[in-house]
Each structure stands twice: as C-alpha cells, then as structure tokens.
Amino acid sequence: MFEVTDKERGSGARAGVLKIGNMTARTPFFMPVATKAAPRYISSKDLEELGAKAIISNALMLHLHPGTDVIKQAGGIRGFMNFRGIVFTDCGGFQILRKGLFLGIKEEGIKFRSPFDGKKVLLTPELSIHIQEELGSEAAMCLDYCAPYGSSREEAEDAMKKTHSWAVRSKNAHSLKSQMLFGIAQGNFYKDLRVESMKFIADIGFDGISLGGLFIGEPKKISYEMIRASIRYAPEEKPRYIMGLGSPEDIVKSVSLGIDIFDSVYPVENARHGTLFTWNGKLHIDNRKYKNDFRPIEEGCGCYTCRHYTRAYLHHLLKTDEPLGFRLRIYHNLYFMQHLMERIRGSIVDGSFHELSKHIISVYSGEDPENSMESNVSNRITVLRRDDERDEQKNAADTIPSEDRNV
C-alpha cells in the first residue's frame, strides 16, 4: 500500500507512493480539511481541479450529523460528497479543545455533547472505528488523547497510557481490510514519553503512523525536538503523518525529518483573513497599495483566481467582505499548497530539495509564529471557537418562538 521511491541525501526527506484500491497519491502530500464532508467555500470538483488527491474529514462530526446511516446509503463518504480521491477520517479526539463539545475523559473513551441537538455521546475506540468503517473512508485514525501543552508529566503519562490502551482496542475492533488504520503516537512534550509512545504504536503493526499532540501552542522548537527524538523509531516502510500542520515553512522542515502526510486549516484561515501564499512569501491583500494593482496575485500562477482576477479586485472583495472573495482567496492558497507539494516531491527526486526548502523557509519565516494570528495553533483554535460561537447562536435561536425571530 505504501512504497518509498526516493530519498534525499543528507536529510530524512523521502518521496513515495500511497496506493489504496485503485487510487494513488504521491507523497509527501497535503490534505485540505473537509471537517463535515465539505471544504470551506469550495466544492469537491474544485478540489479535483486543484490537484488534491486526498482530504480529511471528521468522523465524530459526521456521526453526529447527518449520521453514518445517511452517508452509508450514499455509497460512503466519497459518494456522499462526490469526491473521487482518497478520504482520511479523523477520530474526533481533537474536539476536546471545544469547550461546547467536550464533557470529560474516562477509561472507556471521551464524552462529548452534540452541537446539533445537545445529546451526549461516549466516543469509545470501538465506536470510533465502527463510525469510520461505516463512513467508508480509505484511512481511519485510532482514538487518542491529546493532552494540552503545559501538562504535567503525570498528566502526559496518563494521556499516553490511555492512547496506548485505545490503540490496542482500535486495532482489535478494526475489520475493514480495504481501509488503512493509523495509530497515533503521543507523549506530550517529554522526549522519553515520545520515544516510548512511538515504539509502542510501531509495535502494534498499524498501516501508518501519526504524530499527534504537536504544534498545539508550544514553541515550535520544542515540537521539532519531539519529532527528531521519536521519528527514528517509526517504521521506514509505513507512511508518517503529522496532524494539523500546514504552513509552508513547517511543511518543508517536517519533510526534511521524514514526514509524508499533512493536513491543516492553515491555508484556508490565512485566506479568510486576506493572507495569500506566493513563491516569494505571504501577500497581505488588505494592504491599500493593492487598491490599484491590476496584476494577478502571482505572475505565472495557473490557478483560476490568478487567471481571471486582479489584486485590485481581490482587495475590493476583502474590504467589502464579499463571500466571493473568500472563495477566490481560498482557491488560490489551496492551489499553492498542492503545487508546493508537487515541487517538494520533484525536488526530492532530482536532489534539489535542500535549495527549495531553504528558499521557502527564508521567505515564510519573516513573522514570529508565536505572536502572529496566522500560526497553525491559532488557526486551529480559532476555527474551534468560531464553531462553538456558531453553535451557541444556533441553540439560542432555537429557543426563540419562530414568529419572534429576525428572519
């Protein structure tokens, strides 16, 4: 199902091929996020035109609405959303950061409250696997416990042990042979726990290995220390996946350490706020200097936005908060990410990855990621908070008699 085809001398960067059924994705690759089987402001057809070979959705959220029975009737998640590529499903454990959803942790699993109807659910490893098998995704994730940055060693060790117990239970519950199952290594920010967790997850014999609980608010230097400490114990023949990482500079750094798969809301959230990706760094389209700039975002870019619209028009759409602007900006950033991954793969093959990596890091590391709203963790938390606020507003509206609502 996975084969490493090329490696770069002097680093851990590697290119490969992931095959699932009749679908193929070359690694390293980046997955746009479609939490509820719908990417933000773009369609499944757009994803195919962008060159996205894989996406990730959230199994818990789809279980809560519309329900796996509905999606199963549609022929699985790919049929439901009409996407012809590979679909990964996340177990939903990261939703513990949503105060409106998370109710608590037990040995059996994680307790959540549905944002749709308020019903409580205990997400066990067995239920998570059952949901993901019903959804028919090509790759499923084990249920894990992501302890927050700043956790004590005792808390981190408890989270790791629960993750290990749940990993074994997930493996035992998994029966869909056509579906890959990824184990998730935890350990918080303690090197010895990271190494212990990676060894434990590797020994179980999963189809792929995920590194969870990184880039969640800690200084990035610490996350990279955790990757370096544990990645050497990840099986060479298995795909390696960092969850929730998607800035261009962090992707090339992580590829150099041997990571194959990425996903993140980072490109979309940057686009929402008017930050566009180019080969020379970030372009902030809200800057007034673009009001009369009739060039595309980037000369030579083949995306739909750059082929049809100017910086001046995109500046106007942002300033007037037009929904079309969201779509055009998101389209460009996701197009850039797919072509960045294409160039990364090509550079590993031809031996020029070091030069490409050096360039991307130099043009994208100008802002302090810990103080910038554009950091990975800020985007992830912002999305969760926005979802919570939207759910609270919806629930409040549901308590108002229909004749009193401002419609």
N, C-alpha and C positions, 0 to 999 in steps of 0.2 A: 504493500500500500504506500510505502514511502522509500525513496532512494536518494541518497546524497550523490550528486553527479560531479560537483566541482568544489574545490576548496581554495581559499586564498592563502598563500604562504605568509607567515608572519602574524596571522590572526586566526580567530576561530570562525571567520566568515565562511559560509558554505551555501551553495545553491543545490536545489534538489527538485524532485517531482513527487507530488502527493496525488495518488490515484484512488478514487472511491467509486466503485461501479464503473460507469462509462464516462465519468467526469475526471478532469485533470486540472491541477493548479500547480504552477511552478513556484517554488519557494526561493527566497523569502517572499511572503505576500502580506498585504494589509486588507483587513475586512472592515467595510463600512458597517455601522451599527444600525440594526433594524429591530429595536427592542420589542415592539409589538407587531412584528412582521410588516413593518412599514418604515423605510428610511425617511428622515425629515425632508419634506418638501420635494422629494424626487420619487420616481417610480421604479419598479423593477426593470422596465425597459431602459430607463436611464442608466441603471447600474450596469446592464449589459453593454450599453454604448460606451460607458466609462472604462470598461475593461475589467470590472470587478468579477473575479472568478469565485469568490466566496464572501459570505456575510455572516453576521452573528445576531441571533435573536434571544430573547429571554424566556426560558421555559416557564418560570413561575408566573410571569405576567400573562402569558398566553393561556396558561391553565386557568387563571382567574377570569379571563375574558379573551376570546369568546368561549373557551373551553376546548379541551382536546377532542371531544366528540365532534364538534363542528369542523375542526381542521382535518380530522381523520376522514370525514365524509368528502372533503375537497381533494382527497388524494395525498394528504400530508402537507407540511408547511410550504413546500415548493409549489405545489398545485394551488394552495390557498392564496399565496401572494403572487403567483405566476412568475416565479424566478427559476431560471434554468441552471443556475450554478450550485455550488456546494453551500449548504447551510450548517453552521455550527449553532448549537444551543447552549447557553449558559444556564447553570442550575438555578440561579436566582439568589444565591447566598450573599452577593454583594449588596442586596437590598437591605441588609441590616443597617446600612447607613441612612436609610429613610425612616425618620422618626415616626412618620404617619403609618408605616407598614410594620416595622419591627416591634415584636412584643417580648421576645426573650429567647434564650438558648436552653435546651435540655439535652440530656444524653441521647434522646431519641432523634432530635433534629432541631429545627428553628421554627419558632412561632411567628406567624405574620397575620396582619389584618388586611383583607382585600380593600383596595382603594375604590373598588367599583360598587360593592354592596355592604361592606363592613364585616363580612363573615370572617371568622378566624380559621386558619389552616395551620396544621403542623407539618412542615415540609421535612420529611424524613429522607434518608438516602434512597430507600426503596421507592417512595412516591416520586422523587425527582427523576429517577431512572425510568419509571413507568411513564411519566409525563413525556419525557424526551423520546422514548420509543414510540409512543402514540403520535407524537408530532412528526416522526419520520425524518428527523434531521440526519445529516451524514456524519456528524460528530457531536458527541454528548460530553458534558462535564460532570465529574463527581461533585457531590455536595461537599463544600468545605466551610471552614470557619475562619474568616479573615479578622484577626484581632487588630484594633487600630494602632497607629503609630503612638508610641509613648506607653504602651502596655508594659507592665512589669514582667520579669522573667517568668514568674509563676503563671500569670495570665496567658503569656505567649505559649508556654509549655502546655497549658490546658487546652488552648485552641488547637495546637498542633496534634495533641493526642486525640481530640475529637475528630479532627480532619482525617487522621490515620484510620480510626475506627470506622468512620463513614466511608472512607475509600474502599476498605475491605468489603463492607456491606454493599456498596455500589457495584463493585466487581462481581459479587455473588448474585446480585439481582439482575445484572445486565444479561440479556439473552438475544438481542437483535444482532445477529452476526454481520449484517451488512452495515452496521453503524459503528464507527470508531468510538472508543471511550478514552477520554483523557483523565489522568489522575492529576491532582493539584498539590504541589509541594508548598508548605507554609513554613513557619518558624519565626515570623515577625522579623525583628532586626537583631537577632542573635546568631552569629555565624555558626556556632556549633549546632544550634537547633535547625538552621537552614540545611546544613550538611546532613544531619540526621534525617530530616524530613525527605530530602531528595533521595537518599539511599533507600528509605522505606518505600516511597512511592515507586521508585525504579524497580525494586524487587518484586512488586506485585504483578508486574507484567502488563501494564496498560499499553494501548496502541499509540499514545502520545503523552507528553509530559508538559504540564502547565506550571508556570511560576506565579503563584498568587500572592496577594498582600504586599505588592511593591508599588512604589510611586503613589502612595496614598497620603501624602502630606509631609513626609520626611525629606530632609535634604537629599537631592538626587545622588550625591556622592555616596551616601550610605546604601542606597538601593543597588548601585553598581558594585559595591563591595560584597553585597549579598549574592548577586549574580555570579561574580567571579569565584566566590567561595563554594558555591553549590553546583555550578553548571558542569564542572568536570566529572560529577557523579551521575549526570544524565546520560542515558544510553545513546551512543552515537547513531544508532540505526533508527531512532524514534524522532518524530518531529517535536520541536520545542516551541512553546507558546508563552509569550508574556501577555497577560490580560490587561487591557485598559491603557496601553501605551501607544501614542500616535503622533508625537511631534517629530518633524523630520530629523532633527539632530539626535534625538534619543533613539530613533529607529536605526540610524547608521551606527551609533555607538553599540547598540544591543546586537545588531547583526554581526559586528566585529567580535562579539563574545560568543556567537554560535546560536543566536535565536532565529527561528524560522517563520513564526507567525505572530501577527499583531492585530489588535483591534482598538478602536478608541472613538469617542465623540469629539476629540480634539479638532480635527479639520472642520467639522460642522459648526462647532461652537465658535471657533475663530471666525468663520464666515458670517455667522449670525451677527457678530459684533463688528464686522467690516474689515477684518484682517484676512488678506488674501496671500496665498503662497506663490512664490516665484522662484526661479533658479538663482536669483540674487538676494533672496531673503523675503521678509514679510513686507507687504504693501498695505498701508492703512488707508482704505479708500475714503474714509470720512474726512481726511485732510483737505482743507479748502483749495490746495494747489491743484486738485484734480477736477475742480468745477468746470474748467475749460480745457481739459485734457481729452482729446478725441482719439487717443491711441487705445488699443486693447490693454487688458491687464498686463499681458506679456506678449511681446512680438514673437511670432513663431509658434505660439501655443495653439494646438489643434482643437481645443475644447469648444463646445457650442457657444459658450459665453464670449470667449475671445474672438471667435469668428463672426459674431453678429453684433456685439455691443461694445461701447467705449467706456473708458474710465469716467468720463463726464456723466454718462447716463447712469452708471452704477453708483456714482456719488449722489446723484439726484434721488435714486431709489432708496438709498440708505437714509438720506436726510428727511425724506418724506415717509419713511417706514412702510414702503410698499412691499407686500408679500412676494411680488415677482423678484425683488432684489434678493430676498433670502434664497430663492431657488437658484438664481443665476450665480450667486456667490458660492453657495454650497456645491453646485455642479463643478465650478472651476477647481475648488480645493480638493474635491474627491478625485477629479481627473488628474490633478497634480500628484496626489498620493499614489495613484495607480502607475503613473509614469515614473515616479521616483523609484518605486519597487522594481519596475522593468529595468531601469538603468542600474540599480543595485545588482540585480541578477546578472545582467550583461557584464558589469564591471568585475564581478567575481570570476566569471568565465574567462575574460580576457586579461585579468591581472591588474586592472586599474582601480579596484575598489578603494584602496588607500587614498588615492588622489580625490576620488569622488567624495569619500567620507570627510576628508579634510576640508573640502570646499563647503559642503553642507553645514558642517559644524561651525565654520568661520562665519557664514552669512546668517545662520539662525541662532547663534548664541549671544547676540548683542544685548538681549534683555535678561534681567535676573529672573529666572523662572519661579523663584520663591516669592517674589514681590509682584509678579505680573499676573493679572487675572487670566492670562492665557495659558497658565501652566496646566499640565494634564489633570492634576488632582482638583484644581479649581473648577475646571470644566466638568469633571465627573460629579463633584459635589453640587455645583450649580444646577446641573440637569436634574439631580435627585430632589433638590429643594424646590425647583420650579414645578416638578411633578407633584410634590406634596402640596404646594400652594394651589395648584390647579384642582387637585382632588378635594382640598378643603373648601374651595369656592363652589365646586360642584355639589358637595354634600350640603353646604349651606343653602344653595339654591333649591335643592330637593326638599328642604323643609318649608319653603315659602309656597303658599297656595298659588296655583298657576295663574289665577286672574290678577295676582299682585305682582307678578314678575315683569321686569322691564324687558320685553322681547323685541 
